[in-house]
Amino acid sequence: MSDNFRVYLKRVLPVPVLNVLRIIRSALPLWLLSRKGRWIRTSYFQFGQDQRGFVFMSIARFLHINRPISGYYFEFGCNEANTVRKAWSHFEHLFDFQYVGFDSFEGLPEIAEIDKQLIWEKGKLAFDEAEFVRRATRHGIPRDKLCTVKGFYDQSLTEALKSSFLPTKAAVIYIDCDLYKSTVPILEWIVDFLQVGTVIVFDDWYCFYGNPERGEQLAWNEFRARHPQLRFVEFVRTNEAASFIFVGSAAASG
């Protein structure tokens, strides 16, 4: 804030209002008030939001052009409900999806050797399940269109759970779980939910310095090798995410 602007505020604002502003300013972290902090808020973070918005708008146009493609919006890795809210904002006017959030709601699991990196630690990214629901519904998602599945994926993604969701298929599967060990059980579990046109998004495709032998990339490459009959084409990419469209089974097309 410039000195001239401070002088102007002192002239036009009542003293009680100025006192409140001083209290708010004193409570803010210094980095938020710095040029760096302003750049991070207005440029750096916004770039990430714009890129995610690009992915969802691309999916919306693809699904709408190729309609009818209906079913679930599956999200693996819910954190602060930012992604599911963005999904709703891009899909609500075109599609009648059921939104399902899968998460431990206890943060990351024990970090396996293959997933070790300084930024990951057990319990990181924990977020309360009730708060996730509250934020999602406050954003506009009808409560009867939203459900959550709590638990680590190697335990929660059971055959019984799968049966409870079938025979409806998935329209969009958003995988935001960072780790190889978390991604593997997801990919095996979603096979029965694939339909022609299902879009799979990997939010953290370039984690681990973009190494294809780690993280979501490794899990996807191994999955493709185990299921060569499943055919996919590449869809949109950003600096963080990669997505693929399921185009059918080789056995079914033969």
SEKOLFI-826010 format. One line per field, with one value per residue: x, y, z of N, C-alpha, C in turn; residue in three letters; residue number from 1. Coordinates in Angstrom, 1 decimal, decimal comma, padded with zeros to 4 digits. Layout:
BEGIN
n.px (X ...)
n.py (Y ...)
n.pz (Z ...)
ca.px (X ...)
ca.py (Y ...)
ca.pz (Z ...)
c.px (X ...)
c.py (Y ...)
c.pz (Z ...)
type (Ala ...)
seq (NUM ...)
***
This chain:
BEGIN
n.px (000,8 000,7 002,2 000,7 -001,8 -002,4 -002,6 -004,8 -006,8 -006,8 -008,0 -010,6 -011,8 -013,7 -012,5 -012,9 -013,2 -010,6 -009,1 -010,0 -009,0 -006,2 -005,9 -006,5 -004,5 -002,2 -002,5 -002,1 000,1 003,5 004,4 002,2 001,7 003,8 005,5 006,1 004,3 001,9 002,2 002,3 -000,3 -001,9 -000,9 000,7 -000,8 -003,3 -002,7 -002,5 -005,2 -006,4 -005,4 -006,4 -009,1 -009,1 -008,8 -011,2 -013,1 -012,5 -013,1 -015,9 -016,8 -016,0 -017,5 -020,1 -020,2 -020,0 -022,2 -024,8 -023,1 -023,2 -023,3 -021,1 -019,2 -016,2 -014,0 -010,8 -009,1 -009,6 -009,2 -009,4 -011,9 -011,7 -011,4 -013,7 -015,6 -014,9 -015,3 -018,1 -018,9 -018,3 -019,7 -022,4 -024,5 -024,8 -024,7 -026,1 -024,7 -023,6 -021,8 -018,9 -016,8 -013,7 -011,6 -009,1 -009,5 -007,8 -005,4 -002,2 -001,1 001,2 004,4 005,6 008,7 009,1 007,7 008,9 009,7 010,7 008,5 006,4 004,6 003,5 000,1 -000,1 -002,0 -004,5 -008,0 -011,1 -013,9 -016,6 -016,4 -015,5 -017,9 -019,6 -018,4 -018,7 -021,5 -022,3 -021,4 -023,1 -023,6 -026,1 -027,2 -028,1 -026,8 -024,3 -021,8 -019,6 -016,7 -014,9 -011,6 -008,4 -007,2 -006,4 -007,8 -010,5 -011,6 -013,4 -014,8 -017,5 -018,2 -017,9 -019,9 -022,1 -022,2 -022,3 -024,8 -024,2 -022,0 -018,8 -018,4 -016,4 -013,3 -011,3 -008,1 -006,3 -004,1 -001,4 000,6 002,3 001,7 -000,9 -002,3 -002,3 -004,3 -006,6 -006,8 -007,1 -009,6 -011,4 -011,9 -014,3 -016,0 -015,6 -016,6 -017,2 -015,8 -015,4 -013,5 -010,3 -008,4 -005,3 -004,1 -001,6 000,5 003,1 004,6 007,4 009,5 008,7 009,3 008,8 008,9 007,9 005,4 002,1 002,4 004,0 002,2 000,1 001,3 002,0 -000,5 -001,7 -000,1 -000,9 -003,5 -003,9 -006,0 -007,6 -008,3 -007,0 -006,9 -004,8 -005,7 -006,3 -003,5 -001,7 000,6 000,7 -001,1 -002,4 -004,5 -006,8 -008,8 -011,2 -011,6 -012,6 -012,7 -010,4 -011,2 -013,9 -014,3 -013,5)
n.py (-001,2 002,2 005,2 007,5 006,5 005,5 007,9 009,0 007,2 007,7 010,2 009,8 007,7 006,7 006,8 004,4 002,4 002,6 001,6 -001,0 -001,9 -001,7 -003,6 -006,0 -005,9 -006,2 -008,7 -010,3 -012,5 -011,5 -012,2 -012,1 -009,5 -008,5 -007,8 -010,2 -011,9 -010,8 -011,3 -014,2 -014,7 -013,5 -014,1 -016,6 -018,6 -018,2 -018,9 -021,7 -022,3 -021,5 -023,3 -025,7 -025,1 -025,0 -027,7 -028,8 -027,4 -028,3 -031,0 -030,7 -029,7 -031,8 -034,0 -033,0 -032,5 -035,1 -036,3 -038,8 -039,0 -040,1 -040,5 -041,2 -038,7 -039,3 -038,7 -039,0 -038,3 -035,7 -033,5 -030,1 -029,7 -028,1 -029,0 -030,6 -028,6 -027,0 -028,8 -029,1 -026,5 -026,3 -028,4 -028,4 -027,2 -028,7 -031,5 -034,2 -035,4 -037,8 -037,1 -038,3 -038,6 -039,9 -040,6 -040,8 -039,0 -038,6 -037,8 -038,4 -041,8 -044,0 -043,4 -045,1 -046,6 -046,2 -043,9 -041,9 -038,5 -035,2 -033,5 -035,1 -036,6 -038,8 -038,3 -035,8 -033,4 -033,9 -033,7 -032,7 -034,8 -034,1 -031,3 -031,2 -032,0 -030,0 -027,7 -028,4 -028,7 -026,1 -024,7 -025,4 -028,0 -030,4 -032,1 -034,7 -035,5 -035,9 -037,9 -039,5 -041,6 -043,0 -043,8 -045,5 -046,4 -049,0 -050,4 -049,5 -049,7 -051,9 -055,0 -055,2 -052,5 -051,6 -053,1 -051,8 -049,4 -050,0 -050,7 -048,3 -046,3 -044,5 -041,1 -039,1 -039,5 -038,5 -038,3 -037,6 -038,2 -038,3 -040,3 -043,3 -045,8 -045,3 -044,9 -047,3 -049,2 -047,8 -047,7 -050,4 -050,8 -049,2 -050,2 -051,6 -049,5 -048,1 -046,6 -046,1 -043,1 -042,2 -040,0 -039,9 -038,3 -037,4 -035,6 -035,1 -035,6 -034,9 -035,1 -036,0 -035,1 -035,5 -038,1 -041,0 -043,5 -043,4 -042,5 -041,4 -041,8 -044,2 -046,0 -045,9 -046,7 -049,3 -050,3 -050,1 -052,0 -054,3 -054,5 -054,7 -054,8 -052,7 -049,6 -046,4 -042,9 -040,0 -037,0 -033,7 -031,8 -030,2 -028,1 -029,6 -031,7 -034,7 -036,2 -038,8 -040,5 -043,1 -045,4 -047,8 -051,5 -053,7 -056,4 -056,1 -054,5 -056,2)
n.pz (000,0 -000,9 000,3 -000,3 -000,7 001,9 003,3 002,0 002,8 005,6 005,6 004,5 005,8 008,7 012,1 013,7 011,6 010,5 012,6 012,7 010,3 010,8 012,7 011,3 009,4 011,0 011,8 009,6 007,9 007,2 004,6 003,0 002,7 001,2 -001,9 -003,1 -001,9 -002,9 -005,6 -005,6 -004,8 -006,8 -009,3 -009,4 -008,0 -009,3 -011,9 -011,7 -011,0 -013,3 -015,2 -014,3 -014,6 -017,4 -018,0 -017,1 -018,5 -021,1 -020,8 -020,4 -022,9 -024,6 -023,6 -024,0 -026,8 -027,6 -026,6 -025,9 -022,8 -019,8 -016,2 -013,4 -011,6 -010,5 -007,9 -006,8 -004,1 -002,3 -000,6 000,0 -001,1 -003,4 -006,0 -006,6 -006,5 -008,6 -010,7 -010,5 -011,1 -013,8 -014,9 -014,1 -015,6 -017,9 -017,4 -015,6 -013,3 -010,8 -007,9 -006,5 -003,9 -003,1 -000,4 002,1 004,1 006,2 005,4 003,7 003,3 005,0 003,7 001,1 000,0 -002,8 -003,2 -001,9 -001,2 -000,5 -000,1 000,6 003,3 005,9 006,7 005,7 003,9 005,1 005,6 006,9 006,6 006,9 006,6 004,0 002,7 003,5 002,3 -000,4 -000,8 000,0 -002,1 -004,0 -004,9 -004,9 -002,0 -002,3 -004,6 -004,0 -002,6 -000,2 000,1 002,6 003,5 003,1 -000,1 -000,8 001,0 001,1 -001,5 -002,4 -003,7 -002,9 -002,5 -005,2 -006,4 -005,3 -006,6 -009,3 -011,9 -013,2 -015,0 -015,2 -016,1 -015,8 -014,3 -011,8 -010,7 -008,1 -006,3 -005,9 -005,2 -006,2 -004,9 -004,0 -006,4 -007,8 -006,8 -007,4 -010,2 -010,9 -009,7 -011,1 -013,6 -014,3 -014,5 -016,7 -019,8 -023,2 -024,0 -021,4 -019,4 -018,0 -015,6 -014,5 -011,9 -010,9 -012,7 -013,4 -011,1 -009,0 -010,5 -013,1 -013,8 -015,5 -014,3 -011,8 -009,4 -010,5 -013,2 -013,5 -012,3 -014,2 -016,6 -016,0 -015,5 -018,1 -019,4 -018,1 -019,0 -021,9 -023,7 -023,3 -024,7 -025,1 -025,8 -025,9 -024,2 -023,1 -021,8 -019,2 -017,4 -015,2 -015,2 -016,9 -019,3 -020,4 -022,8 -022,8 -025,3 -025,9 -025,9 -027,2 -027,6 -027,7 -029,9 -032,0)
ca.px (000,0 001,5 002,0 -000,4 -003,1 -002,6 -003,0 -006,2 -007,7 -007,0 -008,8 -011,9 -012,5 -013,8 -011,4 -013,2 -012,9 -009,2 -008,6 -010,2 -008,0 -004,9 -005,9 -006,4 -003,1 -001,2 -002,7 -001,7 001,6 004,2 004,6 001,0 001,7 004,9 005,3 006,1 003,0 000,8 002,4 001,9 -001,8 -002,6 -000,4 001,1 -002,0 -004,3 -002,3 -002,9 -006,6 -006,8 -005,0 -007,4 -010,3 -009,0 -009,0 -012,6 -013,9 -012,2 -013,9 -017,3 -017,0 -015,9 -018,6 -021,3 -020,2 -020,1 -023,3 -024,9 -022,2 -023,6 -022,7 -020,5 -017,9 -015,4 -012,8 -009,9 -008,2 -010,6 -008,6 -010,2 -013,1 -011,5 -011,5 -015,0 -016,4 -014,6 -016,0 -019,5 -019,1 -018,1 -020,6 -023,8 -025,5 -024,8 -024,8 -026,7 -023,7 -023,5 -020,4 -018,4 -015,4 -013,0 -010,4 -008,9 -009,8 -006,8 -004,1 -001,5 -000,8 002,6 005,0 006,4 010,0 009,0 007,1 009,6 010,1 010,7 007,2 005,3 004,8 002,2 -000,9 -000,2 -003,2 -005,7 -009,1 -012,2 -014,9 -017,8 -016,1 -015,6 -019,3 -020,1 -018,0 -019,2 -022,9 -022,5 -021,0 -024,3 -023,9 -027,2 -026,7 -028,4 -026,0 -022,9 -021,5 -018,1 -016,2 -013,8 -010,7 -007,3 -007,8 -006,2 -008,8 -011,9 -012,1 -013,7 -015,8 -018,8 -018,4 -018,1 -021,3 -023,1 -022,2 -022,7 -024,2 -023,9 -020,6 -018,3 -018,2 -015,1 -012,5 -010,3 -007,2 -005,5 -003,6 000,1 001,5 002,2 001,0 -002,3 -002,9 -002,5 -005,6 -007,7 -006,9 -007,7 -011,0 -012,3 -012,1 -015,7 -016,8 -015,2 -017,5 -016,7 -016,0 -014,9 -012,3 -009,5 -007,5 -004,2 -003,8 -000,2 001,2 004,5 005,3 008,6 010,3 008,2 009,9 007,8 009,1 007,5 004,1 001,0 002,9 004,4 001,0 -000,7 002,1 001,8 -001,9 -001,8 000,6 -001,7 -004,8 -003,6 -007,2 -008,3 -007,8 -007,2 -006,2 -004,5 -006,6 -005,6 -002,5 -001,3 001,9 000,6 -002,1 -002,6 -005,8 -007,0 -010,2 -011,4 -012,3 -013,2 -011,9 -010,0 -012,0 -015,3 -014,3 -013,1)
ca.py (000,0 003,4 006,2 008,4 005,8 005,5 009,3 009,2 006,4 008,4 011,3 009,5 006,7 007,0 006,2 003,0 001,6 002,5 000,8 -002,4 -002,2 -001,8 -004,9 -007,0 -005,8 -006,7 -010,2 -011,0 -012,8 -010,5 -012,5 -011,7 -008,0 -008,2 -007,9 -011,6 -012,5 -010,4 -012,1 -015,5 -014,8 -013,0 -014,7 -018,0 -019,4 -018,0 -019,7 -023,1 -022,4 -021,3 -024,5 -026,7 -024,7 -025,4 -029,1 -029,1 -026,9 -029,2 -032,2 -030,4 -029,6 -033,1 -034,8 -032,4 -032,8 -036,5 -036,8 -038,8 -039,7 -039,8 -041,4 -040,6 -038,0 -039,9 -037,9 -039,7 -037,3 -034,6 -032,4 -029,0 -029,6 -027,2 -029,6 -031,0 -027,4 -026,5 -029,7 -028,7 -025,2 -026,6 -029,4 -028,4 -026,7 -029,6 -032,9 -034,6 -036,4 -038,1 -036,8 -039,3 -038,2 -041,0 -040,0 -041,3 -037,9 -038,6 -037,4 -039,4 -043,0 -044,2 -043,2 -046,2 -046,2 -045,7 -042,6 -040,9 -037,2 -034,3 -032,8 -036,0 -037,2 -039,4 -037,4 -034,5 -033,2 -034,4 -032,7 -033,3 -035,3 -033,2 -030,0 -031,4 -032,0 -028,6 -026,8 -028,8 -028,4 -024,7 -024,3 -025,6 -029,4 -030,9 -033,2 -036,1 -035,7 -036,0 -038,9 -039,7 -042,9 -042,8 -044,9 -045,7 -047,1 -050,5 -051,1 -049,1 -050,0 -053,4 -055,5 -054,9 -051,1 -051,6 -053,6 -050,8 -048,3 -050,5 -050,8 -047,0 -046,1 -043,2 -040,1 -038,5 -040,1 -037,5 -039,0 -036,6 -038,8 -038,0 -041,4 -044,6 -046,8 -044,9 -044,9 -048,6 -049,8 -047,0 -048,0 -051,7 -050,8 -048,4 -050,9 -051,9 -048,3 -047,5 -046,7 -045,3 -041,7 -041,9 -039,3 -040,1 -037,2 -037,5 -034,3 -035,0 -036,4 -034,6 -035,2 -036,8 -034,5 -036,0 -039,4 -042,0 -044,7 -043,1 -041,8 -041,8 -042,3 -045,6 -046,8 -045,9 -047,5 -050,7 -050,7 -050,3 -053,3 -055,4 -054,5 -054,3 -054,8 -051,5 -048,7 -045,0 -041,9 -038,9 -035,9 -032,5 -031,8 -028,9 -028,2 -030,5 -032,8 -035,4 -036,9 -039,8 -040,9 -044,5 -045,5 -049,1 -052,7 -054,4 -057,6 -055,7 -054,0 -057,2)
ca.pz (000,0 -001,0 001,4 -000,7 -000,4 003,3 003,7 001,5 003,7 006,8 005,4 004,1 006,6 010,1 012,9 014,0 010,5 010,4 013,7 012,3 009,2 011,4 013,4 010,3 008,8 012,0 012,0 008,4 007,7 006,4 003,2 002,3 002,4 000,4 -003,4 -003,4 -001,5 -003,9 -006,9 -005,4 -004,7 -008,0 -010,5 -009,3 -007,7 -010,3 -013,1 -011,4 -011,1 -014,7 -015,9 -013,9 -015,3 -018,8 -018,1 -016,9 -019,7 -022,2 -020,6 -020,6 -024,3 -025,2 -023,2 -024,6 -028,2 -027,8 -025,8 -024,4 -021,9 -018,4 -015,1 -012,2 -011,5 -009,4 -007,6 -005,8 -003,5 -002,2 000,1 000,5 -002,0 -004,5 -007,4 -006,9 -006,7 -009,9 -011,5 -010,5 -011,8 -015,2 -015,4 -013,6 -016,6 -019,0 -017,1 -014,3 -012,7 -009,3 -007,5 -005,5 -003,4 -002,4 000,3 003,5 005,0 007,2 004,8 003,0 004,1 005,2 002,5 000,7 -000,5 -004,2 -003,2 -001,0 -001,7 000,7 000,0 001,1 004,6 006,4 007,3 005,0 003,1 005,8 005,5 007,5 005,7 007,1 006,1 002,5 002,3 003,8 001,3 -001,7 -000,8 000,0 -003,5 -004,9 -005,2 -004,1 -001,1 -002,8 -005,7 -003,5 -001,5 000,1 000,5 003,4 003,7 002,2 -001,3 -000,8 001,9 000,9 -002,8 -002,4 -004,7 -002,4 -002,9 -006,6 -006,7 -004,9 -007,6 -010,6 -013,2 -013,7 -015,4 -014,9 -017,1 -015,5 -013,2 -011,5 -009,8 -007,5 -005,1 -005,9 -005,0 -007,0 -004,1 -003,9 -007,7 -008,3 -006,5 -008,0 -011,6 -011,0 -009,3 -012,0 -014,9 -014,6 -014,6 -018,0 -020,9 -024,3 -023,7 -020,0 -019,3 -016,8 -015,4 -013,5 -011,5 -010,5 -013,7 -013,4 -009,8 -009,0 -011,6 -014,4 -014,0 -015,9 -013,5 -010,5 -009,3 -011,3 -014,6 -013,4 -012,1 -015,4 -017,6 -015,5 -015,7 -019,5 -019,7 -017,6 -019,7 -023,3 -024,5 -023,1 -025,6 -024,7 -026,5 -025,1 -024,3 -022,9 -020,8 -018,7 -016,8 -014,0 -015,4 -018,1 -019,3 -021,4 -023,1 -023,0 -026,6 -026,0 -025,7 -028,4 -027,8 -028,1 -031,3 -032,9)
c.px (000,9 001,2 000,8 -001,7 -003,4 -003,2 -004,5 -007,1 -007,9 -007,9 -010,3 -012,6 -012,6 -012,8 -011,7 -012,9 -011,4 -008,6 -008,8 -009,2 -006,6 -004,8 -005,8 -005,0 -002,1 -001,3 -002,3 -000,2 002,3 004,3 003,4 001,0 002,9 004,6 005,3 004,8 001,9 001,0 002,0 000,4 -002,4 -002,1 -000,1 -000,1 -003,1 -004,0 -002,7 -004,4 -007,1 -006,5 -006,0 -008,8 -010,3 -009,3 -010,5 -013,5 -013,7 -013,0 -015,4 -017,6 -017,0 -017,1 -019,9 -021,3 -020,5 -021,3 -024,2 -023,8 -022,6 -023,0 -022,2 -019,4 -017,2 -014,2 -012,0 -008,9 -009,0 -010,0 -009,6 -011,5 -012,9 -011,8 -013,0 -015,9 -016,1 -015,3 -017,5 -019,8 -019,0 -019,2 -022,1 -024,8 -025,7 -025,1 -025,4 -025,9 -024,1 -022,1 -020,0 -017,0 -014,8 -011,7 -010,3 -009,5 -008,9 -005,4 -003,5 -001,2 000,7 003,3 005,9 007,8 010,0 008,5 007,8 010,1 009,9 009,3 006,2 005,7 003,4 001,4 -001,0 -001,4 -004,5 -006,7 -010,3 -013,3 -016,2 -017,6 -016,0 -017,0 -019,9 -019,7 -018,6 -020,7 -023,1 -022,2 -022,2 -024,6 -025,0 -026,7 -027,0 -027,6 -024,5 -022,8 -020,0 -017,9 -014,9 -012,9 -009,5 -007,7 -007,5 -007,1 -010,2 -012,4 -012,3 -014,7 -017,2 -019,1 -018,6 -019,5 -022,4 -023,2 -022,6 -024,2 -023,9 -022,4 -020,1 -018,1 -016,8 -014,5 -011,3 -009,4 -006,2 -004,9 -002,1 000,9 001,2 001,3 -000,5 -003,0 -003,2 -003,8 -006,8 -007,9 -007,5 -009,2 -011,9 -012,6 -013,5 -016,6 -016,5 -016,3 -016,9 -016,9 -015,6 -013,6 -011,6 -008,5 -006,5 -003,8 -002,3 000,7 002,7 005,2 006,5 009,4 009,9 008,7 008,8 007,9 008,7 006,0 003,0 001,4 003,2 003,1 000,2 000,0 001,9 000,4 -002,2 -001,2 -000,2 -003,1 -004,6 -004,9 -008,0 -007,6 -008,1 -006,5 -005,9 -005,4 -005,8 -004,6 -002,2 000,1 001,9 -000,1 -002,0 -003,9 -005,9 -008,5 -010,2 -012,2 -012,8 -012,2 -011,6 -010,8 -013,4 -015,3 -014,0 -014,3)
c.py (001,2 004,3 007,2 007,8 005,7 006,9 009,5 008,4 007,1 009,6 011,0 008,5 007,1 006,2 004,8 002,0 001,5 001,6 -000,7 -002,8 -002,5 -003,2 -006,1 -007,0 -006,4 -008,2 -011,0 -011,3 -011,8 -010,8 -012,1 -010,3 -007,6 -008,3 -009,4 -012,2 -012,1 -011,2 -013,5 -015,7 -014,5 -013,6 -016,2 -018,9 -019,4 -018,8 -021,2 -023,3 -022,3 -022,6 -025,6 -026,4 -025,1 -026,9 -029,4 -028,6 -027,8 -030,4 -031,9 -030,3 -030,9 -033,9 -034,3 -032,7 -034,2 -037,1 -037,9 -039,6 -039,2 -040,7 -040,6 -039,6 -038,5 -039,0 -038,6 -038,7 -036,0 -033,3 -031,3 -028,7 -028,5 -027,8 -030,0 -029,7 -026,9 -027,5 -029,3 -027,5 -025,4 -027,6 -029,2 -028,0 -027,7 -031,1 -033,1 -035,7 -036,6 -037,9 -037,6 -038,9 -039,4 -040,4 -040,7 -040,3 -037,9 -038,2 -038,6 -040,6 -043,0 -044,2 -044,4 -045,7 -045,6 -044,3 -041,5 -039,7 -036,3 -033,7 -033,8 -036,5 -037,7 -038,3 -036,1 -034,5 -033,7 -033,3 -033,4 -033,6 -034,4 -031,8 -030,1 -031,3 -030,6 -027,7 -027,1 -028,4 -026,8 -024,1 -024,5 -027,1 -029,9 -032,1 -034,6 -036,4 -035,9 -037,1 -039,0 -041,2 -042,7 -044,0 -044,9 -046,6 -048,6 -051,2 -050,7 -049,5 -051,5 -053,8 -055,2 -053,4 -051,0 -052,0 -052,6 -049,6 -048,7 -050,7 -049,4 -046,9 -044,7 -042,3 -039,5 -039,2 -039,2 -038,1 -037,9 -037,1 -038,9 -039,3 -042,6 -045,6 -046,5 -045,1 -046,3 -049,2 -049,1 -047,5 -049,4 -051,7 -050,1 -049,1 -051,1 -050,7 -047,5 -047,7 -045,9 -043,8 -041,3 -041,2 -039,5 -039,0 -037,6 -036,1 -034,1 -035,8 -036,2 -034,5 -036,0 -036,4 -035,0 -037,4 -040,4 -043,3 -044,5 -042,5 -042,3 -042,3 -043,7 -046,4 -046,9 -046,8 -049,0 -051,2 -051,0 -051,6 -054,5 -055,6 -054,0 -054,2 -053,5 -050,4 -047,2 -044,1 -040,7 -037,8 -034,7 -032,6 -030,3 -029,1 -029,2 -031,8 -033,4 -036,1 -037,8 -040,1 -042,4 -044,7 -046,9 -050,2 -053,3 -055,6 -057,2 -055,2 -055,0 -058,0)
c.pz (000,0 000,1 001,0 -000,4 001,0 003,8 003,2 002,4 005,0 006,7 005,2 005,0 008,0 010,9 013,3 012,9 010,3 011,4 013,3 011,3 009,8 012,1 012,4 009,7 009,7 012,1 010,7 008,4 006,8 004,9 002,4 001,9 001,5 -001,1 -003,8 -003,1 -002,5 -005,2 -006,8 -005,4 -006,1 -009,3 -010,4 -009,1 -008,7 -011,6 -012,9 -011,5 -012,6 -015,5 -015,6 -014,6 -016,8 -019,0 -018,0 -018,0 -020,9 -022,1 -020,9 -022,1 -025,0 -024,9 -023,9 -026,1 -028,5 -027,0 -026,6 -023,7 -020,5 -017,4 -014,0 -012,5 -010,3 -009,2 -006,5 -005,3 -003,4 -001,6 000,5 -000,3 -003,1 -005,8 -007,6 -007,1 -008,1 -010,9 -011,6 -011,3 -013,3 -015,8 -015,1 -014,7 -017,8 -018,6 -015,7 -013,7 -011,2 -008,9 -006,3 -005,1 -002,6 -001,7 001,6 004,5 006,3 006,7 004,1 003,9 004,4 003,9 002,1 000,1 -001,9 -004,3 -002,4 -001,7 -000,6 000,9 000,6 002,5 005,1 007,1 006,6 004,1 003,7 005,7 006,1 006,5 005,7 006,5 004,5 002,0 002,4 002,7 -000,1 -001,8 -000,8 -001,3 -004,4 -005,3 -004,3 -003,2 -001,6 -004,1 -005,3 -002,4 -001,4 000,4 001,3 003,5 002,7 001,1 -001,3 000,2 001,6 -000,5 -003,0 -003,5 -004,2 -002,7 -004,4 -007,0 -006,4 -005,8 -009,0 -010,7 -013,8 -013,9 -015,0 -016,2 -017,0 -014,2 -012,9 -010,4 -009,3 -006,2 -005,0 -006,0 -005,9 -006,2 -004,0 -005,3 -008,2 -008,0 -007,2 -009,4 -011,8 -010,7 -010,3 -013,3 -015,2 -014,8 -015,9 -019,0 -022,0 -024,0 -022,3 -020,1 -018,0 -016,8 -014,3 -013,1 -011,3 -011,4 -013,7 -012,1 -010,0 -010,3 -013,0 -014,8 -014,3 -015,1 -012,1 -010,5 -010,1 -012,7 -014,5 -013,2 -013,4 -016,5 -017,2 -015,8 -017,2 -020,0 -019,2 -018,3 -021,1 -024,2 -024,3 -023,9 -025,1 -025,7 -025,6 -025,3 -023,9 -021,8 -020,4 -018,1 -015,6 -014,4 -016,8 -018,1 -020,5 -021,6 -023,4 -024,3 -026,8 -025,8 -027,0 -028,7 -028,3 -029,5 -032,4 -033,4)
type (Met Ser Asp Asn Phe Arg Val Tyr Leu Lys Arg Val Leu Pro Val Pro Val Leu Asn Val Leu Arg Ile Ile Arg Ser Ala Leu Pro Leu Trp Leu Leu Ser Arg Lys Gly Arg Trp Ile Arg Thr Ser Tyr Phe Gln Phe Gly Gln Asp Gln Arg Gly Phe Val Phe Met Ser Ile Ala Arg Phe Leu His Ile Asn Arg Pro Ile Ser Gly Tyr Tyr Phe Glu Phe Gly Cys Asn Glu Ala Asn Thr Val Arg Lys Ala Trp Ser His Phe Glu His Leu Phe Asp Phe Gln Tyr Val Gly Phe Asp Ser Phe Glu Gly Leu Pro Glu Ile Ala Glu Ile Asp Lys Gln Leu Ile Trp Glu Lys Gly Lys Leu Ala Phe Asp Glu Ala Glu Phe Val Arg Arg Ala Thr Arg His Gly Ile Pro Arg Asp Lys Leu Cys Thr Val Lys Gly Phe Tyr Asp Gln Ser Leu Thr Glu Ala Leu Lys Ser Ser Phe Leu Pro Thr Lys Ala Ala Val Ile Tyr Ile Asp Cys Asp Leu Tyr Lys Ser Thr Val Pro Ile Leu Glu Trp Ile Val Asp Phe Leu Gln Val Gly Thr Val Ile Val Phe Asp Asp Trp Tyr Cys Phe Tyr Gly Asn Pro Glu Arg Gly Glu Gln Leu Ala Trp Asn Glu Phe Arg Ala Arg His Pro Gln Leu Arg Phe Val Glu Phe Val Arg Thr Asn Glu Ala Ala Ser Phe Ile Phe Val Gly Ser Ala Ala Ala Ser Gly)
seq (1 2 3 4 5 6 7 8 9 10 11 12 13 14 15 16 17 18 19 20 21 22 23 24 25 26 27 28 29 30 31 32 33 34 35 36 37 38 39 40 41 42 43 44 45 46 47 48 49 50 51 52 53 54 55 56 57 58 59 60 61 62 63 64 65 66 67 68 69 70 71 72 73 74 75 76 77 78 79 80 81 82 83 84 85 86 87 88 89 90 91 92 93 94 95 96 97 98 99 100 101 102 103 104 105 106 107 108 109 110 111 112 113 114 115 116 117 118 119 120 121 122 123 124 125 126 127 128 129 130 131 132 133 134 135 136 137 138 139 140 141 142 143 144 145 146 147 148 149 150 151 152 153 154 155 156 157 158 159 160 161 162 163 164 165 166 167 168 169 170 171 172 173 174 175 176 177 178 179 180 181 182 183 184 185 186 187 188 189 190 191 192 193 194 195 196 197 198 199 200 201 202 203 204 205 206 207 208 209 210 211 212 213 214 215 216 217 218 219 220 221 222 223 224 225 226 227 228 229 230 231 232 233 234 235 236 237 238 239 240 241 242 243 244 245 246 247 248 249 250 251 252 253 254)
***
